[in-house]
Amino acid sequence: MAFVITSPCKDEKAAECVEVCPVECIEEGEDMYYIDPDICIDCGACEAVCPVEAIYHEDDVPDAEKEYIELNRKFFQS
């Protein structure tokens, strides 16, 4: 399991999450940040500092935001 960044981050990109991530698994995309699910250690540091509440544990992503689970994965497949 990993944390997932969802739509509130889109065009926001505050970056507090990047600063606190101990394993550097968060990368900047064109319009938002993404969490690499293969590197994320599930610590939750990013979730606690997100000013727009865009980060959820994969199991807790709201139904309306579920597409972001796959978007995060796909970002790191290229």
C-alpha positions, -999 to +999 in steps of 0.1 A: +000+000+000+010+036-005-003+071-003-019+087-033-021+124-043-055+134-056-072+163-075-068+191-049-031+191-058-038+197-095-024+231-103-016+237-066+017+220-062+025+235-027+054+209-023+054+206+015+050+169+009+082+167-011+101+184+017+091+159+044+092+127+025+121+106+040+125+083+010+120+109-018+092+091-035+072+122-045+079+136-079+067+167-097+045+161-128+033+187-153+003+199-132+006+180-099+028+158-077+028+120-077+038+094-052+058+064-064+039+034-049+070+012-052+091+035-031+066+049-006+071+034+029+036+043+041+049+067+068+021+094+064+045+124+067+032+138+034-005+135+044+000+154+076+016+185+058-005+188+027-022+222+028-050+212+004-057+178+019-050+160-014-031+130+000-048+099+012-037+064+021-046+042-009-074+024+011-089+058+021-091+075-013-127+089-017-147+071-044-147+103-066-109+103-065-102+066-072-089+073-107-058+090-090-046+057-077-040+045-112-028+079-124-001+078-097+010+044-108+010+052-145+032+083-139+060+061-128+056+035-155+069+057-183 
